[in-house]
Amino acid sequence: MKELIEYIAKSIVNKPEDVVVTEEEGSEGVLLKLHVAQEDMGRVIGKQGRVVQAMRTLLRVAAVKKGTRVELEII
């Protein structure tokens, strides 16, 4: 799942070398933290949050297949 978010983020930002995804295991599931350059923040979030919502939806589908829970934070 980490690789999926990293691939999507690198595809839409202007500085793909600044994209970093960290994964933290918790009692409730997995927390993915997406770090991007400040000027690429708007591209990742999208108009009215549509891009980030689409990424979260894809994560939920992948998590259901694995039987776990996933949350995405943009930092």
Backbone torsions as a table, in degrees:
resi	resn	phi	psi	omega
1	MET	NA	-34.4	178.0
2	LYS	-61.7	-41.4	-179.0
3	GLU	-66.4	-35.4	178.8
4	LEU	-62.1	-49.3	-179.8
5	ILE	-65.4	-40.4	179.2
6	GLU	-62.6	-42.4	179.7
7	TYR	-64.3	-45.9	-179.5
8	ILE	-63.6	-46.0	-177.7
9	ALA	-64.0	-43.7	179.9
10	LYS	-65.7	-25.7	179.9
11	SER	-74.8	-25.7	-174.0
12	ILE	-107.7	-12.0	-177.3
13	VAL	-92.5	163.6	177.3
14	ASN	-84.8	-25.3	179.7
15	LYS	-119.3	79.7	-177.8
16	PRO	-65.4	-20.3	179.7
17	GLU	-71.7	-17.1	179.1
18	ASP	-90.2	-2.1	-178.5
19	VAL	-79.7	125.2	178.1
20	VAL	-135.6	129.6	177.3
21	VAL	-117.5	124.3	176.3
22	THR	-112.2	148.8	-175.9
23	GLU	-122.0	128.8	179.0
24	GLU	-124.9	128.7	177.2
25	GLU	-86.8	135.8	177.7
26	GLY	-136.2	-179.4	-179.5
27	SER	-70.8	-28.1	-178.8
28	GLU	-89.6	-13.6	-178.5
29	GLY	146.7	-147.8	-176.0
30	VAL	-108.4	137.2	176.2
31	LEU	-114.3	119.2	177.0
32	LEU	-102.7	129.4	178.2
33	LYS	-112.7	122.9	-178.0
34	LEU	-104.5	119.8	178.0
35	HIS	-108.0	126.2	176.3
36	VAL	-132.3	167.4	176.5
37	ALA	-64.7	151.2	-176.3
38	GLN	-57.7	-40.7	-178.0
39	GLU	-73.1	-14.4	177.7
40	ASP	-95.2	-2.1	-177.6
41	MET	-58.2	-42.6	-179.9
42	GLY	-64.6	-35.7	178.5
43	ARG	-66.7	-38.9	-178.4
44	VAL	-72.3	-38.3	-179.9
45	ILE	-75.1	-44.7	179.2
46	GLY	80.7	171.6	179.0
47	LYS	-66.3	125.3	-179.3
48	GLN	55.5	26.3	176.0
49	GLY	75.4	19.1	-175.2
50	ARG	-68.0	-39.2	-177.9
51	VAL	-66.9	-47.6	-179.7
52	VAL	-66.1	-34.8	176.9
53	GLN	-65.0	-39.0	177.8
54	ALA	-65.3	-40.0	178.1
55	MET	-65.1	-40.0	178.7
56	ARG	-66.2	-37.3	177.9
57	THR	-63.8	-44.7	177.6
58	LEU	-61.9	-38.4	177.8
59	LEU	-64.4	-41.4	179.4
60	ARG	-61.0	-41.5	179.3
61	VAL	-63.3	-45.4	178.7
62	ALA	-64.2	-36.5	-178.9
63	ALA	-69.4	-38.6	179.0
64	VAL	-62.9	-39.1	178.6
65	LYS	-63.5	-33.2	179.0
66	LYS	-89.5	-8.6	179.0
67	GLY	76.1	32.8	-180.0
68	THR	-133.4	-174.6	-179.7
69	ARG	-124.7	138.7	-176.7
70	VAL	-131.5	142.1	176.5
71	GLU	-130.2	142.8	-178.9
72	LEU	-117.7	128.5	175.3
73	GLU	-119.8	140.2	174.9
74	ILE	-106.4	125.4	-176.4
75	ILE	-117.8	NA	NA
